[in-house]
């Protein structure tokens, strides 16, 4: 079976408490076909079409962000270094006025920017809420 193999990394499984120091994850299409120690991976059964060497890296399941406002991408940079009381001065003086004035069609670029950032850092599932979001 043709598959992609991520090998020789520190495998952090979700079903066990211990980390596997020389781990392998193999998948074919969207299906995971092997997760475990490198010594248990049968290369005669699976033919890697792509191999990723994960030495010195962790192999993790996709991360889940249970609370995000994708529209927050518009607030980056607007809310820093704003004089006022407390850490939320920029949020209330600059961030909310800008974001609350956006129309539904304006949300797309900021939301996609934040979504791309999450994918790049390992997030595969998220729950986002804000007004006008579908």
C-alpha positions as CSV (number, residue, x, y, z in Angstrom):
1,X,0.0,0.0,0.0
2,X,1.4,3.4,-1.0
3,X,1.6,5.8,2.0
4,X,3.4,8.8,3.6
5,X,5.6,8.0,6.5
6,X,6.7,10.3,9.3
7,X,9.5,8.5,11.1
8,X,12.2,8.7,13.9
9,X,10.5,11.4,15.9
10,X,9.2,11.5,19.5
11,X,5.7,10.1,19.0
12,X,3.2,11.5,21.5
13,X,0.1,9.2,21.3
14,X,-3.2,10.2,22.7
15,X,-4.0,6.8,24.1
16,X,-0.9,6.2,26.2
17,X,0.9,8.2,28.8
18,X,4.5,7.4,27.6
19,X,6.2,9.0,24.6
20,X,7.7,6.6,22.0
21,X,11.2,7.8,21.3
22,X,11.6,6.4,17.8
23,X,8.1,6.6,16.5
24,X,6.4,6.2,13.2
25,X,3.1,7.5,11.8
26,X,2.0,6.3,8.3
27,X,-1.0,7.3,6.4
28,X,-2.5,6.6,3.0
29,X,-4.8,9.3,1.7
30,X,-6.8,10.5,4.7
31,X,-6.5,7.3,6.7
32,X,-3.8,6.6,9.4
33,X,-2.5,3.1,8.7
34,X,0.2,2.8,11.4
35,X,1.1,4.5,14.7
36,X,3.8,3.1,16.9
37,X,7.4,2.3,17.4
38,X,9.7,2.2,14.3
39,X,10.6,-1.4,15.1
40,X,7.0,-2.5,14.6
41,X,6.5,-0.8,11.2
42,X,6.4,-3.3,8.4
43,X,7.9,-1.8,5.2
44,X,7.0,-4.9,3.2
45,X,3.3,-4.2,3.9
46,X,3.5,-0.4,3.3
47,X,5.4,1.3,0.5
48,X,6.3,4.9,1.4
49,X,5.9,7.3,-1.5
50,X,7.0,10.1,0.8
51,X,9.1,9.9,3.9
52,X,9.5,12.7,6.4
53,X,12.5,12.4,8.8
54,X,11.3,13.8,12.2
55,X,14.5,13.2,14.2
56,X,14.7,15.6,17.1
57,X,11.0,16.6,16.6
58,X,7.7,15.6,18.2
59,X,5.0,13.8,16.2
60,X,1.7,15.0,17.6
61,X,-1.9,14.6,16.8
62,X,-3.6,17.8,15.4
63,X,-4.3,20.4,18.0
64,X,-7.8,21.6,18.9
65,X,-8.5,25.3,19.7
66,X,-11.8,25.4,21.5
67,X,-12.1,29.2,21.8
68,X,-10.9,31.6,19.1
69,X,-12.2,34.7,17.4
70,X,-10.8,34.5,13.9
71,X,-11.6,38.2,13.4
72,X,-9.0,38.9,16.0
73,X,-6.4,39.0,13.2
74,X,-7.7,42.5,12.5
75,X,-6.8,43.5,16.1
76,X,-3.1,42.5,15.9
77,X,-1.0,45.6,16.0
78,X,-4.0,47.9,16.8
79,X,-4.2,46.9,20.5
80,X,-0.5,47.1,21.5
81,X,1.2,50.0,23.3
82,X,-2.0,52.0,23.8
83,X,-1.8,54.4,26.7
84,X,-4.5,53.8,29.4
85,X,-5.4,51.7,32.4
86,X,-4.9,48.0,32.3
87,X,-4.0,45.5,29.6
88,X,-7.2,46.0,27.7
89,X,-6.9,49.7,26.9
90,X,-6.0,49.0,23.2
91,X,-8.7,46.4,22.9
92,X,-11.5,48.9,23.9
93,X,-9.9,52.1,22.5
94,X,-8.8,50.8,19.1
95,X,-9.6,47.1,18.5
96,X,-13.3,46.9,19.1
97,X,-14.2,50.2,17.3
98,X,-12.5,48.9,14.2
99,X,-13.8,45.4,14.3
100,X,-17.3,46.3,15.2
101,X,-17.5,48.7,12.2
102,X,-16.6,45.9,9.7
103,X,-19.3,44.6,7.5
104,X,-19.8,40.8,7.0
105,X,-18.0,40.8,3.7
106,X,-15.0,42.4,5.4
107,X,-14.3,39.5,7.7
108,X,-13.0,37.0,5.1
109,X,-9.4,38.1,4.8
110,X,-8.8,38.5,8.5
111,X,-10.4,35.2,9.3
112,X,-8.5,33.4,6.6
113,X,-5.2,34.9,7.9
114,X,-5.9,33.6,11.4
115,X,-6.9,30.2,10.1
116,X,-3.7,29.9,8.1
117,X,-1.7,30.8,11.1
118,X,-3.4,28.0,13.1
119,X,-2.8,25.4,10.4
120,X,0.9,26.4,10.3
121,X,1.2,25.8,14.1
122,X,-0.6,22.4,14.1
123,X,-4.3,23.3,14.8
124,X,-6.6,21.1,12.8
125,X,-9.9,21.9,14.5
126,X,-11.3,25.1,16.0
127,X,-14.4,26.7,17.3
128,X,-14.8,30.4,16.4
129,X,-17.5,32.8,17.4
130,X,-18.1,36.5,16.6
131,X,-21.0,38.4,15.2
132,X,-21.5,37.9,11.4
133,X,-19.4,34.7,11.3
134,X,-21.1,31.8,9.5
